[in-house]
Amino acid sequence: MEAIIWIVLPVLVAGGSALMAFNIMQARLEAAVAKEREPLLKARIGSISVADDRITAHLADGRIISVPLAWSWRLSRATPEQRARLEIVGDGASVRWPEANEDLSAEGMLRGIPASRSGN
């Protein structure tokens, strides 16, 4: 019995060390991702316009983001009047077009993420 303990004990200790190392690496990765994402989360839309083929946002810090209108299939289908009726929400974090049932975030535009077609 004592021999089994001397065989199993190092395995258990090594396994615990590996788990601890994994948890430390995971925490470091999560912190790095959060740090990378922070500037995107701070981006604020000051104004936005929708043309025939583009959505252009002027950010509060002076940057201008322009994405194809086709990235927002709901706005592509909306009338010019519906596109003109928008609300800047969340202190500029996103824009909502209530009549088109569309929301776009500054983060999504900066990341280049087209609107999802789920729930259409």
C-alpha positions in Angstrom: 0.0 0.0 0.0 2.8 2.4 0.9 4.5 1.8 -2.5 1.3 2.8 -4.3 1.1 6.0 -2.3 4.7 6.9 -3.4 3.8 6.2 -7.0 0.4 8.0 -7.0 1.4 11.0 -4.9 3.9 12.5 -7.5 1.2 12.0 -10.2 -1.4 13.9 -8.2 1.1 16.7 -7.4 2.1 17.0 -11.0 -1.5 17.0 -12.1 -2.3 19.8 -9.6 0.7 21.8 -10.9 -0.4 21.4 -14.5 -4.0 22.5 -13.6 -2.6 25.6 -11.7 -0.4 26.4 -14.7 -3.3 26.1 -17.1 -5.4 28.4 -14.9 -2.6 31.0 -14.8 -2.2 30.9 -18.6 -6.0 31.2 -19.1 -6.2 34.2 -16.7 -3.2 35.9 -18.6 -4.9 35.3 -21.9 -8.2 36.7 -20.7 -6.4 39.8 -19.4 -4.6 40.3 -22.7 -7.8 40.0 -24.7 -9.6 42.5 -22.4 -6.7 44.9 -22.8 -6.8 44.6 -26.6 -10.5 45.2 -26.6 -10.5 48.2 -24.3 -9.9 50.9 -27.0 -12.8 49.4 -29.1 -15.2 49.5 -26.1 -14.3 53.2 -25.5 -15.1 54.2 -29.1 -18.0 56.6 -29.3 -20.1 57.6 -32.3 -20.7 61.3 -32.6 -22.7 61.2 -35.8 -23.5 58.7 -38.5 -24.9 58.9 -42.0 -26.2 56.3 -44.4 -25.7 56.8 -48.2 -26.8 54.6 -51.1 -23.8 52.2 -50.6 -22.1 53.1 -47.3 -22.6 53.7 -43.6 -20.2 56.3 -42.3 -19.7 57.0 -38.6 -17.8 60.0 -37.2 -16.3 59.0 -33.9 -15.9 61.4 -31.0 -12.1 61.1 -31.1 -12.0 62.2 -34.7 -11.8 58.8 -36.5 -14.1 58.1 -39.4 -15.4 54.5 -40.0 -17.0 53.6 -43.3 -18.5 50.2 -44.0 -20.5 48.9 -47.0 -24.3 49.3 -46.6 -24.6 45.7 -47.7 -23.1 44.7 -44.3 -26.4 45.7 -42.8 -29.1 43.8 -44.7 -31.8 45.5 -42.6 -30.6 49.0 -43.5 -30.1 47.9 -47.1 -33.9 47.0 -47.2 -35.0 50.2 -45.3 -36.3 53.3 -47.1 -34.2 56.5 -47.0 -36.7 57.9 -44.6 -36.3 54.9 -42.2 -32.5 55.2 -42.5 -32.7 58.9 -41.6 -34.6 58.2 -38.3 -31.9 56.9 -36.0 -31.0 57.1 -32.3 -27.4 57.3 -31.0 -27.5 55.2 -27.7 -25.2 54.3 -24.9 -23.4 57.6 -25.0 -22.4 56.9 -28.6 -21.5 53.2 -28.1 -24.1 52.2 -30.7 -26.7 53.4 -33.1 -30.3 52.2 -33.4 -32.7 52.5 -36.4 -36.0 51.5 -34.7 -38.1 51.3 -37.9 -35.5 49.1 -39.6 -34.9 47.0 -36.4 -31.2 47.5 -36.7 -28.4 48.2 -34.2 -24.8 48.8 -35.0 -22.0 49.3 -32.5 -18.9 51.3 -32.8 -16.9 48.3 -31.7 -18.6 46.1 -34.4 -17.8 48.7 -37.1 -14.2 49.0 -36.0 -13.8 45.2 -35.9 -15.4 44.9 -39.4 -18.2 42.6 -38.3 -21.2 42.6 -40.7 -24.7 42.3 -39.3 -25.8 38.8 -38.5 -28.8 37.4 -40.4 -30.0 35.3 -37.5 -33.5 36.0 -36.5 -34.4 37.6 -39.8 
